[in-house]
Amino acid sequence: MTGAGLIQETVLKSAWTSYFLIGPIEEIFKLIAVWVAVYRTSDFREPIDGIVYSASAALGFASVENIVYLAWMGPEVVVSRAVFATPAHVMFSAMWGYSMGLARFDRDGELLIVVKGFLLAAGFHGTYNFLVALHPKAAMITLIPLMVLMAWLMNQKIQEFRRTYPFPAIGEGPLISCPACGAYTLELGETCSRCGSTIPLVESDAPRFCGRCRAMLDPCLESCPRCGMQAYLSRLCPPVPR
């Protein structure tokens, strides 16, 4: 386990570097990548997408970092980074990814929710770095409890999203994915409940979901196959060939 860039002249300086420089800077770069690339697009459809996209950004960042370390320090760093650093990056970012998933579909306190997740991620990242800085060789053991804690916490957040799916009912009638922001909104509404944009007419073959339970609606049925809500989409059913 390498402590390159983390070990300073004193323990206090190592802590400062770990908690206030490297950890926050690396996490903010990953967060910005997701925010700019996908956060406000229609590809961000469900809260759990926050964890999915944060993990993707973390793996991309870790891959670049692994190549740099490999070129700088040689192949001996590959095993430790594969076992510790790469999965750790995913688990760090899952903290703000979870918060981003919550904030994306909650208009109240959006930025504050994301900031809380970012601070948690930066704290875990800083702790990881500090343990490596204290004793790089012993870090192979001292990091294990931290890795187990982060893995447990990430699993809890994933399970929370799974338990709350389908998400609370939005209303009666079919839902569509807003073309502007990707959030589910009632097709019969005048504006999107998430971003406020005017809801245009969507194609007949566009997916529609139940406003009560989020199940996908069959356009050839007049009710939701899961909860029985009246949908009246039979007019969208393709004509039966004669």
Secondary structure, DSSP 8 states (H G I E B T S, - for coil): ---TTT--SSHHHHHHIIIIIIHHHHHHHHHHHHIIIIITSTT--STTHHHHHHHHHHHHHHHHHHHHHHHHH-GGGHHHIIIIIHHHHHHHHHHHHHHHHHHHT--TTHHHHHHHHHHHHHHHHHHHHHHHHH-TTTHHHHHHHHHHHHHHHHHHHHHHHHHT-S-----SSEEEE-TTT--EEETTSSB-TTT--B-----TTS--EETTT--B--TT-SB-TTT--B---GGGS-----
